[in-house]
Amino acid sequence: MPYIELNGTSLYYEMSGSGLPIVFIHDYSTSHHLFEPQADYFSKRVKVIVFDLRGNGQSGKWMWRSAGS
């Protein structure tokens, strides 16, 4: 399972296919699984990148910081 660390939170992502990239970004309260049919279809033609936004799916939770932190 690939993760990237960004601003103190881990973000889950998947890449498949090759060529020019297309990125699928889900809305609040869902996950990258929303795009499984599209990812399967397009990965035969281009590079597909799907990921989970912070606090969703397999990504880490939001790290709230107060002003001045």
C-alpha distances in whole Angstrom, upper triangle without the diagonal:
4,7,10,13,16,19,18,15,11,11,7,8,8,11,13,17,19,22,22,20,20,18,18,18,18,21,21,20,18,15,13,14,17,17,16,19,20,17,18,21,21,18,21,23,21,18,16,13,12,11,12,15,16,17,15,13,9,11,13,17,20,22,25,28,31,33,34,31
4,7,10,13,17,16,13,10,8,6,6,7,9,12,16,17,20,20,17,18,16,16,17,18,21,21,21,18,15,13,15,18,17,17,20,20,16,18,21,20,17,21,22,19,16,14,12,11,10,11,14,15,16,15,13,10,10,13,16,19,20,24,26,30,31,32,29
4,7,10,13,12,10,6,5,5,6,9,11,15,18,19,22,21,18,18,16,16,16,17,19,19,19,18,14,13,16,18,18,18,22,21,18,20,23,22,20,23,24,21,18,16,13,12,9,10,12,12,14,13,12,9,8,10,13,15,16,20,22,26,28,28,25
4,6,10,10,8,6,5,7,8,11,13,16,19,20,21,21,18,18,16,17,16,17,20,20,20,19,16,15,18,20,20,20,24,23,20,22,25,23,21,25,25,22,18,17,13,13,10,11,12,11,14,15,14,12,9,10,13,14,15,19,20,24,25,25,23
4,7,6,6,4,6,9,11,14,16,20,23,24,25,24,21,21,18,19,18,19,21,20,21,20,18,17,21,23,23,23,27,26,23,26,28,27,25,28,29,25,22,20,16,16,13,13,12,11,14,15,15,13,10,9,12,13,12,16,17,21,22,22,19
4,6,5,6,7,11,12,16,18,21,24,25,25,24,21,21,18,19,17,18,19,19,20,20,18,18,21,23,23,24,28,26,24,27,29,27,26,29,29,26,22,20,17,16,13,13,11,10,13,15,16,14,11,10,12,11,11,14,14,18,19,19,17
4,6,8,10,14,16,19,21,25,28,28,29,27,24,24,21,21,19,20,20,19,21,21,20,20,24,25,25,27,30,29,27,30,32,30,29,33,33,29,26,24,20,19,16,15,13,11,13,16,18,16,13,11,11,10,8,11,11,14,15,16,13
4,7,10,13,16,20,22,26,29,30,31,29,26,26,23,23,20,21,21,20,20,21,20,21,24,25,26,27,31,30,28,31,33,31,30,34,34,31,27,25,21,20,17,15,14,11,12,15,17,15,11,9,10,9,7,10,11,15,16,16,13
4,6,10,13,17,19,23,26,27,29,27,24,23,20,20,17,18,18,17,17,18,16,17,20,22,23,24,28,27,25,27,30,29,27,31,31,28,25,22,19,17,13,12,10,7,9,12,13,11,8,5,7,7,7,11,12,16,18,19,16
4,7,10,13,16,20,23,24,26,25,22,21,18,18,16,17,18,17,17,17,14,15,18,20,20,21,25,24,22,24,27,26,24,28,29,26,22,20,16,14,11,10,10,8,10,11,11,9,6,5,8,10,11,14,16,20,22,23,20
4,7,10,13,17,20,21,23,22,18,18,14,14,13,13,15,15,15,14,11,11,14,16,17,18,21,21,18,21,24,22,21,25,25,22,19,16,13,11,7,6,7,7,9,9,9,7,4,6,9,11,12,16,18,22,23,25,22
4,7,11,14,18,19,21,21,17,17,13,13,12,13,15,15,15,13,10,9,12,14,14,15,18,18,15,18,21,20,18,22,23,20,17,14,11,9,6,6,8,9,11,9,8,6,5,8,11,13,16,19,22,25,27,28,26
4,7,10,14,16,18,17,14,13,10,10,11,12,15,16,16,14,10,8,11,13,12,13,16,15,12,15,18,16,15,18,19,16,13,10,7,6,4,6,9,11,13,12,10,9,8,12,15,16,19,22,24,28,29,31,28
4,7,10,13,15,15,12,12,10,10,12,13,17,18,18,15,12,9,10,13,11,11,14,13,10,12,15,14,11,15,16,14,10,8,6,5,6,9,12,15,17,15,12,11,12,15,18,20,22,26,28,32,33,34,32
4,7,9,11,12,9,10,9,11,13,15,19,21,21,18,15,11,13,15,12,12,14,13,9,11,13,11,9,12,13,10,7,6,5,7,9,12,15,18,20,18,16,15,15,19,22,23,25,28,31,34,35,36,34
4,7,10,11,10,10,11,12,15,17,21,23,23,20,17,13,14,16,13,11,13,12,8,9,11,9,6,9,10,8,6,5,7,9,12,15,18,21,23,21,19,18,19,22,25,27,29,32,34,38,39,40,38
4,7,9,9,10,12,14,17,19,23,26,26,23,20,16,17,18,15,13,14,12,9,9,10,8,4,6,7,6,4,6,9,12,15,19,21,24,27,24,22,21,22,26,29,30,32,35,37,41,42,43,40
4,7,8,10,13,15,18,21,25,28,29,26,22,19,20,21,17,17,17,15,12,12,13,10,7,8,7,5,4,8,10,14,17,21,23,26,28,26,25,24,24,27,30,31,33,36,38,41,42,43,41
4,6,9,12,15,19,22,25,28,30,27,24,20,22,22,19,19,19,16,14,15,14,11,9,10,8,5,5,9,12,15,18,22,24,27,30,28,26,26,26,29,32,32,34,37,38,41,42,43,41
4,7,10,13,17,20,23,26,28,25,23,19,21,21,18,19,19,15,14,15,14,11,10,12,9,5,6,9,11,14,17,21,22,25,28,26,26,25,25,28,30,30,32,35,36,39,39,40,39
4,6,10,13,16,20,23,24,22,19,16,18,18,15,16,17,13,11,14,13,10,9,12,10,6,4,6,7,10,13,17,18,21,24,23,22,22,21,24,27,27,29,31,33,36,36,37,36
4,7,10,13,16,20,22,19,17,13,16,15,12,13,14,11,9,12,12,8,9,12,10,7,6,5,6,9,12,15,16,20,22,20,20,20,20,23,25,25,28,30,32,35,35,37,35
4,6,10,13,16,18,16,13,11,13,13,10,12,14,11,9,13,13,11,11,14,13,10,9,6,5,6,8,11,12,16,19,17,16,17,16,20,21,22,24,26,28,31,32,33,32
4,7,10,13,15,12,10,8,10,9,7,10,12,9,8,12,13,11,12,15,15,13,11,8,6,5,7,10,11,15,17,14,14,16,15,18,20,20,23,25,28,31,32,33,32
4,7,10,12,10,9,7,11,9,9,12,14,12,12,15,16,15,15,19,19,16,14,11,9,7,7,8,8,12,14,12,12,14,13,16,17,17,20,22,24,27,28,30,29
4,7,8,6,6,6,9,7,8,11,13,12,12,16,17,16,17,21,21,19,17,14,12,8,8,7,7,11,12,9,10,13,13,15,16,16,20,21,24,27,28,31,29
4,7,6,8,10,12,9,11,15,16,15,16,19,20,20,21,24,24,22,21,17,15,12,11,9,8,11,12,9,11,14,14,16,15,15,19,20,23,25,27,29,28
4,6,8,11,13,11,14,17,19,19,19,22,24,23,24,27,28,26,24,20,18,14,12,10,8,9,9,7,10,13,13,14,13,13,16,17,20,23,24,27,26
4,7,11,12,11,14,16,19,19,19,22,24,24,25,28,29,27,25,21,19,15,13,10,9,10,8,6,8,12,12,13,12,13,17,18,21,24,26,29,27
4,7,8,7,10,12,15,15,16,18,20,20,21,24,25,24,22,18,16,12,11,8,9,11,10,6,7,10,11,14,14,15,19,20,24,27,29,31,30
4,5,6,8,10,13,14,13,16,18,18,18,22,23,21,19,15,13,9,7,5,7,10,10,6,5,8,9,12,13,15,19,21,24,27,29,32,29
4,5,6,7,11,11,10,12,15,14,14,18,19,17,15,11,9,6,5,5,9,12,12,9,7,9,10,14,16,17,21,23,26,29,31,33,31
4,5,5,9,10,9,11,14,15,15,18,19,18,17,13,12,9,9,9,12,15,15,11,8,10,13,16,18,20,23,26,29,32,34,36,34
4,6,8,9,10,12,13,14,15,18,19,18,17,14,13,10,10,10,12,16,16,12,10,13,15,18,19,21,24,26,30,33,34,37,35
4,6,5,6,8,10,10,12,15,16,15,14,10,10,8,10,11,13,17,18,14,13,15,16,20,21,23,26,28,31,34,36,38,36
4,6,5,6,9,10,10,13,15,15,14,10,11,9,11,13,16,19,20,16,14,15,17,21,23,25,28,30,33,37,38,40,38
4,6,5,6,9,10,12,14,14,14,12,13,12,15,16,19,22,23,19,17,19,21,24,26,28,31,34,37,40,41,43,41
4,5,5,6,8,10,11,11,12,9,11,10,13,16,18,22,23,19,18,19,21,24,26,27,31,33,36,39,40,42,40
4,5,5,6,9,10,10,9,6,8,8,11,14,17,20,22,18,17,17,19,22,25,26,29,32,34,38,39,41,39
4,6,6,7,10,10,11,9,11,11,14,17,20,23,25,21,19,19,21,25,27,29,32,35,38,41,42,44,42
4,6,6,8,9,11,10,13,13,17,19,22,26,27,24,22,23,24,28,30,31,35,37,40,43,44,46,44
4,5,5,6,8,7,10,12,15,18,21,24,26,23,22,22,23,27,29,30,33,35,38,41,42,44,42
4,5,5,6,6,9,11,15,18,21,24,26,23,21,21,22,26,29,30,33,35,38,41,42,43,41
4,6,8,9,13,15,18,22,24,28,30,27,25,25,26,30,32,34,36,39,41,45,46,47,45
4,7,9,13,15,19,22,25,28,30,28,26,26,27,31,33,34,37,39,41,44,45,46,45
4,6,10,13,16,20,22,25,28,25,24,24,24,28,30,31,33,36,38,41,42,43,41
4,7,10,13,17,19,22,25,23,21,21,21,25,27,28,30,33,35,38,39,40,38
4,7,10,14,16,19,22,19,18,18,18,22,24,25,28,30,32,36,37,38,36
4,7,10,13,16,18,16,15,15,15,18,21,21,24,26,29,32,33,34,32
4,7,10,13,15,13,11,12,12,15,18,19,22,24,27,30,31,33,31
4,6,9,12,10,9,9,8,12,14,15,18,21,23,27,28,30,28
4,6,8,6,6,6,6,9,11,12,15,18,21,24,26,28,26
4,6,6,8,9,6,9,9,10,13,15,18,21,23,25,23
4,5,8,9,5,6,6,6,9,11,15,18,20,22,20
4,7,8,6,5,4,6,9,11,15,18,21,23,21
4,6,6,7,7,9,13,15,19,22,24,26,24
4,6,8,10,12,16,18,22,25,28,30,27
4,7,9,12,15,18,22,25,28,29,26
4,7,9,12,15,18,22,24,26,23
4,7,9,12,15,19,21,23,20
4,6,9,13,16,19,21,18
4,6,9,13,15,17,15
4,6,10,13,14,12
4,7,10,12,10
4,7,8,6
4,6,6
4,6
4
